[in-house]
């Protein structure tokens, strides 16, 4: 299958009016990104939701403050204004922080 791009679309990308990644999170290189990756490699996991074509980076821990700080750093690293909030998992008795980004998978 061959896709052709309109020259107007490319012009909008170059001028900065539109982003070629669309609504995907951006990854901002910072100390928060280093922290997010380090924690993710130690305690995190990746999940693929094939039904909805979403990719998630997840942290599941028992310490709320740790989960909240990771969610704050994750939002900063992805360029999101609001921090990702921990959600209490009653069954497993732990805090879950989940964000969707295809860029972190690549």
C-alpha positions in Angstrom: 0.0 0.0 0.0 1.4 3.4 -1.0 0.6 6.5 0.9 1.1 9.9 -0.7 1.5 13.1 1.3 0.0 16.4 0.3 2.5 19.2 0.0 0.3 21.3 2.2 0.6 18.8 5.0 4.4 18.8 4.8 4.3 22.6 4.7 2.3 22.7 7.9 4.7 20.3 9.6 7.7 22.5 8.6 6.1 25.7 9.7 5.1 24.2 13.1 1.3 24.6 12.6 0.8 20.8 12.9 2.8 18.0 14.4 3.5 14.8 12.3 3.0 12.7 15.4 -0.5 14.2 16.0 -1.7 13.6 19.5 1.2 11.4 20.6 3.1 12.4 23.6 6.4 14.1 23.0 9.4 12.9 24.9 11.4 15.8 26.5 15.0 15.0 27.4 15.5 15.9 31.0 16.4 14.6 34.4 12.8 13.6 34.9 13.0 11.3 31.8 16.1 9.6 33.2 14.2 9.1 36.5 11.2 7.7 34.7 13.3 5.3 32.6 15.3 4.1 35.6 12.2 3.4 37.7 10.4 1.8 34.8 13.4 -0.6 34.2 13.4 -1.5 37.9 9.7 -1.7 38.9 7.7 -0.9 35.8 6.2 -2.8 32.9 4.9 -2.2 29.4 1.5 -3.3 28.2 -0.1 -3.5 24.8 -3.8 -3.1 24.3 -4.2 -4.7 20.9 -8.0 -4.1 20.9 -7.6 -0.3 21.2 -4.2 0.0 19.7 -2.7 1.6 22.8 0.7 1.2 24.4 1.0 1.7 28.2 3.9 2.2 30.5 2.8 1.1 34.0 4.2 1.3 37.5 2.7 -0.8 40.3 4.0 -0.1 43.8 2.9 0.0 47.4 4.3 3.4 48.3 1.9 6.3 47.3 4.6 9.0 47.5 6.9 7.1 45.2 4.0 6.5 42.7 3.0 10.2 42.8 6.5 11.4 42.2 6.9 9.0 39.3 3.6 10.2 37.8 4.8 13.8 38.1 8.1 13.1 36.4 6.3 11.0 33.7 4.1 14.0 32.9 7.1 16.3 32.7 9.0 13.9 30.5 6.0 13.5 28.1 5.3 17.2 28.1 1.9 16.9 29.8 0.6 19.7 32.0 -1.2 17.5 34.6 0.7 14.8 36.5 -0.4 11.2 36.1 -2.2 10.3 39.4 -1.8 7.0 41.2 -4.9 4.8 41.3 -5.5 2.4 44.2 -5.9 -1.3 43.1 -8.0 -2.9 45.9 -7.4 -6.5 44.8 -3.6 -6.3 44.8 -3.4 -3.6 47.4 -1.0 -1.3 45.5 -0.9 2.0 43.6 -0.9 1.9 39.8 0.3 4.7 37.6 -0.4 4.2 33.9 0.3 6.4 30.8 -0.2 5.8 27.2 2.6 6.5 24.7 3.8 4.7 21.6 7.0 6.7 21.7 8.2 5.0 24.9 7.8 1.6 23.3 9.9 2.5 20.3 
